[in-house]
Amino acid sequence: MSVFTSFAIAGVGNIGAYLAEELLKLEASGKVKEVVLLTRSGSTNANTDKLVQKGAKLATIDYASKDSLTAALSGVDVVISTLSLPAFEAQDAVAVAAKAAGVRLFMPSEFGGRSDEVTEGVLFAKKRFHARLQEIGLPYILVYTGGFPDLIFNSRLNLDIKSGKVSIGGDGNSLVSFTSRPDIARFLAHVLTTLTPDQLNNKILRIEGERIPFSEVFKQYEEKTGTKLEITYRSIADLEAAVKANPADFVSVLHLGWAQGDAVVGKKEDVSNGLFPGWNPKKVIEVLAP
């Protein structure tokens, strides 16, 4: 069975832009024939403009119109969604249109933490969508990557490491999976253009650049930069109370998951890194202090 050569991306933001960039690099070798970016009418996106200059095709769509989406996805092999949780209604519309257009593989917006075993919380919407894809009858692939070290170390998540002040849940010693966005994009561009559909359909990819606790990340950062970090610890009880009071408190949800050891992509033996032997993703410290 032939490999995939035509791709469409819904959501060209935090991760979608990187994926499009890597797929476009493969056009010269003939591995990729087309990269389509789905965009709403009137929307402005600097990432989209740059990618179009590099050869991406722009498809202006209306997420409320199945005909609009189906036409945009005609001839596409793989649809990649990087839409955020608030936009999951649009993701459903894309999936329905993808089935109608004859798309061969759908990659829902997962990345980050694993959702296949959750029973509640913010990631449960992602798990429900797996059942929706099965209902539609559309082959899909789930990709779990852990946190993005090139994105999450910021003040919004209380991890502004460059300021010298960070906060973490528990004692910071639970293992966490990390993979940078450029490394995720390189990995996915490789496997999507080299593996056959039967190797990808209805599979889970668990990839990680490094599996390491925050305590070790902080230690390495201090040693490499000479910075003495001011570290604040939030107890698990405090985080649980915050999440109970407000289940939409994403920062507390995230820190609680990290503290409770729920932030690895899976068992070591189930990690999919070997599908790309020459991948060599960056360690967290290499991203934070190159």
Secondary structure as UniProt FT lines:
FT   STRAND          6..10
FT   TURN            14..15
FT   HELIX           16..25
FT   TURN            26..30
FT   STRAND          34..40
FT   TURN            41..42
FT   HELIX           46..53
FT   TURN            54..55
FT   STRAND          57..61
FT   TURN            63..64
FT   HELIX           66..72
FT   TURN            73..75
FT   STRAND          78..81
FT   HELIX           85..87
FT   HELIX           88..101
FT   STRAND          105..107
FT   TURN            116..117
FT   TURN            122..123
FT   HELIX           124..136
FT   STRAND          140..144
FT   TURN            149..151
FT   HELIX           155..157
FT   HELIX           161..163
FT   STRAND          165..169
FT   TURN            170..171
FT   STRAND          175..178
FT   HELIX           181..194
FT   HELIX           197..200
FT   TURN            201..202
FT   STRAND          203..206
FT   STRAND          210..213
FT   HELIX           214..225
FT   STRAND          230..234
FT   HELIX           236..245
FT   TURN            247..248
FT   HELIX           250..259
FT   TURN            260..261
FT   HELIX           268..270
FT   HELIX           273..275
FT   TURN            277..278
FT   HELIX           284..288
//
